[in-house]
């Protein structure tokens, strides 16, 4: 396979914070089936990542974002041509609406940030970048994550 057949998939995730809690989704489908992740999804043609973040939040949670802050950008690479991701990571602390999950995507639940970072089954890279992204007093986090052919994390570099 030539290098030109590899395509990065631009995606977003939105950490929604309220009273030292974070809103997470228990995924009902791949990728990340059975894991707890922040709401988000793929950037559609013609969208900017911040527009995707607002749309995905509305579709997956019923919530409307009032303020949105870019907190990280990660690249995920692997030998698999369908596992090459650009991940734009946002945080919102101001939102409104009635929480309502999209049952096709997963179940929503609020967790303490400590529980999220220590006790829940989450994607491998999230365990590394989430503490840095959620440290709101720090700057934006940038990293590259490298996976093997079985999609196990084998290396990462922060910039």
C-alpha positions in Angstrom: 0.0 0.0 0.0 1.4 3.4 -0.9 1.6 6.3 1.5 -1.0 8.0 -0.6 -3.6 5.4 0.4 -3.4 6.4 4.1 -5.8 9.1 5.1 -6.1 10.8 8.4 -9.6 10.9 9.9 -10.3 14.3 11.5 -12.3 13.9 14.7 -13.2 15.9 17.8 -14.0 15.1 21.4 -15.6 17.4 24.0 -14.9 17.2 27.7 -18.0 18.6 29.3 -17.3 19.8 32.9 -19.7 20.7 35.7 -19.0 20.9 39.5 -15.8 18.7 39.3 -17.6 16.1 37.1 -17.1 15.1 33.5 -19.8 13.9 31.1 -18.9 10.6 29.5 -20.4 8.1 27.0 -20.3 4.4 27.4 -19.8 3.4 23.7 -22.3 1.0 22.1 -20.3 0.6 18.9 -16.8 0.7 17.5 -14.4 2.4 17.7 -14.0 2.2 21.5 -16.9 -0.3 22.0 -17.5 -0.8 25.8 -15.2 2.1 26.8 -16.0 5.4 28.4 -15.2 8.4 26.2 -16.2 12.1 25.9 -18.8 12.8 23.3 -17.5 13.6 19.8 -17.1 12.4 16.3 -15.8 12.8 12.8 -15.5 16.2 11.1 -17.8 16.4 8.2 -17.0 17.9 4.8 -17.1 21.7 5.1 -17.0 21.8 8.9 -14.3 23.3 11.1 -13.5 21.2 14.2 -15.2 23.7 16.5 -18.4 23.4 14.4 -18.2 19.6 14.6 -17.8 19.8 18.4 -21.0 21.8 18.7 -22.9 19.6 16.3 -21.7 16.3 17.9 -22.6 17.6 21.4 -26.1 18.5 20.2 -26.6 15.2 18.4 -25.1 12.9 21.1 -26.1 14.7 24.3 -28.9 17.2 23.5 -26.7 20.0 25.0 -25.8 23.3 23.4 -22.3 24.6 24.0 -22.0 28.2 25.0 -18.2 28.4 25.3 -15.7 26.0 23.8 -11.9 25.9 24.5 -9.3 24.0 22.4 -7.3 21.9 24.9 -5.3 19.4 22.8 -4.4 18.1 19.4 -3.3 14.5 19.0 -2.2 12.4 16.0 -2.8 8.6 16.2 -1.0 6.4 13.7 -0.9 2.6 13.1 -0.1 0.2 10.3 -3.9 -0.1 9.7 -5.0 2.4 7.0 -8.4 3.0 8.7 -6.7 3.9 12.1 -5.0 7.2 11.3 -6.6 10.0 13.4 -6.3 13.7 13.9 -8.0 14.4 17.2 -9.1 17.9 18.2 -9.8 17.9 21.9 -12.1 20.6 23.4 -13.4 21.5 26.9 -16.7 23.2 27.7 -17.8 24.4 31.1 -20.7 26.5 29.8 -23.6 24.8 28.1 -27.4 24.5 28.3 -30.2 22.1 27.4 -31.6 18.8 28.5 -29.3 15.9 28.7 -30.5 13.2 26.3 -28.3 10.4 24.9 -28.4 9.1 21.3 -29.0 5.3 22.0 -27.2 4.3 18.9 -24.0 5.9 20.2 -24.0 5.0 23.9 -25.2 5.8 27.5 -24.3 9.1 29.1 -23.2 9.5 32.7 -21.5 12.1 34.9 -18.4 11.0 36.8 -16.0 12.7 39.2 -12.9 13.6 37.3 -10.9 11.4 39.8 -13.1 8.4 39.0 -12.7 9.0 35.3 -8.9 9.3 35.5 -8.4 6.3 37.7 -11.2 3.7 37.7 -13.0 3.6 34.3 -12.2 1.6 31.3 -11.1 4.2 28.7 -9.0 4.2 25.5 -5.2 3.9 26.0 -4.3 7.3 24.8 -7.1 9.0 26.8 -5.4 7.8 30.0 -2.3 9.7 29.0 -3.8 12.9 27.6 -6.9 13.4 29.7 -5.1 14.6 32.9 -3.2 17.2 30.8 -6.2 18.3 28.9 -8.3 18.6 32.1 -5.6 20.7 33.8 -7.3 23.9 32.6 -4.5 26.2 33.9 -2.0 24.5 31.6 -1.5 25.2 27.9 -2.8 23.2 25.0 -1.5 19.6 24.9 0.0 18.2 21.7 1.0 14.5 21.2 1.6 11.7 18.7 0.4 8.2 19.6 1.7 5.1 17.8 -0.2 1.8 17.7 0.9 -1.6 16.4 -1.1 -3.7 14.0 -3.3 -5.0 16.9 -4.1 -1.4 17.9 -2.1 -1.6 21.1 -0.3 1.6 22.1 3.4 1.1 21.7 4.8 4.7 21.9 3.9 8.3 22.4 5.5 11.7 22.3 4.2 14.9 23.8 5.3 18.2 22.2 
